[in-house]
């Protein structure tokens, strides 16, 4: 599957040519007409299944900054179907800011398996979370707390669904200026780029398309892609996913995306406001519904949920991504970071409810506050916690209902 | 050019029984790998069935011009990932025509130690973590580094991904599959702390095969970097300053260490290693003093110390081993350019045969 995709990426690079810095590794040493080209590609795409039962498992975890992904691989004696069949492993936490040098071992617990789109065959990607040798989740392990919330009976009964819209920006290497933008200058103002086509409007489509197929191959629940309002910015959506899966699928899709940009020689940015000024930021809108919201009378349940969310606005905002204050300004299709608001079909609100949902009296809500660098384990579990488990005091509820003109 | 590729990829087994055997040996510096190929009449799986061969030792610093023939004894066979089919790679060691191992032949002595009955009874296992650095050709500056400058400081690169953090992954991934294909016991890979630096692990391998497998893995790696137009360096401290060096940490265990009560055997073994620290260090790779400074996850070259989960020690014992009371330990002293025949046999000799 992979060789045709990489061919198109390689062709792109060839045209951009030798003006690129020699520092970038040219997988593109593969661009030469020489016959030696084929032998490295042959090895990379080698299907080892006829020669051995062994498979390669790439263990993936989140590093000390909470947004950096790390991975390393190990050989497993034969194909596996379930994470419980995989051994725990460990890594050097002192090299990722997660442990001191004298006590450096951090343990990896395999949690979710996906097919490896880079190695093919029976090889796999494994999403893990991190623990101390004594079995305690380390402070940066947000999955553990989320899994606890998602295994509480009330939450399980409500079958929470998530559809996450991950936006991201592609940057040219070395200059870190968006892909397609003239170095030292700016492109024409926003307008033509959203879902646009053409060499002057769409920059990096091969990455978005390769990512789409790679995720489908891997078994990630990717539901769509589109070019975004700011040139060089893209979006993909993952969902609907139930509970903890949403986090696992988003993190694995981010990993696959950064492996693809690595091969393409382009830098991935999940910064929520990559360019200051009259340019859109990047968010991670989170669509959410529970069983009650999806059934008849669901619209009332949605309104009650919005009420709860309005009373915990500050808690949510502080957990919705670093640097979000540069993005949530009230302009560029966002609501100001200090204000909580909601509305039907309103993209300038904190929470948007679709016209369909209003019309059918049931459906889902869209939390537009999370930034592109949010941790999906945190955001999804916090939404479940606030709307299913948490109860405000009656006075607070009444006051908020009045403020938001919500009759609940 | 596609005709050349077609020719290289011809499947010989369709038209002939003959196979190609690439004989590999270690040259005069103790670190340079050499190889040449010959045709054999049919597939071979047993090294004992392969013919001895010879090469021009005066061209590798291993013999004088007037008496230049050095004899190659085939020792281990692996499948050839470059030629595929039934073609093979053959790891050899070098002898005089009189049948004596030449001075740079370290395998001979190692094989003697590993066939000693006391050592054989202990079934010594090795897991070797080979680190290496990729350099841009011509400038000899690490891959991904701006020529004339430096990348951002260490932090984001260990196991990192992304075009600004991982340089040369295709080489590492191609190497992983090639080794699995060849039949080498490669157990994993990871990106290292210094950008442009990588690691692969071979093991667990028993006795002499640890050395054979690691040397052939190094050979396959250098053949791959040759294709990619990049230079591989096994220097233990390729860049001075606040940049990690490259090591070849050697994990080791014996039957007694793996059984109940093994932790005490481990502690005794570590004590013996401590008493022979200088002898080991002198055999653990040229230039190691530039790497073992006490910083950058190493212990100082003059100090011997050990600890559980401590990456700043000479010997590290894993938490699992401590908890279960048995397992293995990691000798973190060997440099990336160490000779695995020397290191593996010396550890076995000191811990099993040597009496203080």
Interface residues (C-beta under 8 A of the other chain):
Chain A: X21 X22 X23 X24 X25 X27 X29 X30 X33 X34 X35 X36 X37 X38 X39 X40 X42 X43 X44 X46 X48 X51 X52 X54 X56 X63 X68 X69 X70 X71 X72 X73 X74 X75 X90 X91 X92 X94 X95 X96 X97 X101 X102 X103 X104 X105 X118 X119 X133 X173 X174 X255 X258 X259 X261 X262 X263 X264 X265 X266 X267 X268
Chain B: X1 X2 X4 X5 X8 X9 X79 X81 X82 X136 X143 X144 X145 X146 X147 X155 X156 X158 X159 X160 X161 X162 X163 X164 X165 X166 X167 X168 X169 X170 X171 X173 X174 X175 X176 X177 X178 X180 X181 X186 X187 X188 X189 X190 X191 X193 X224 X227 X228 X229 X230 X297 X307 X309 X310 X311 X312 X318 X319 X323
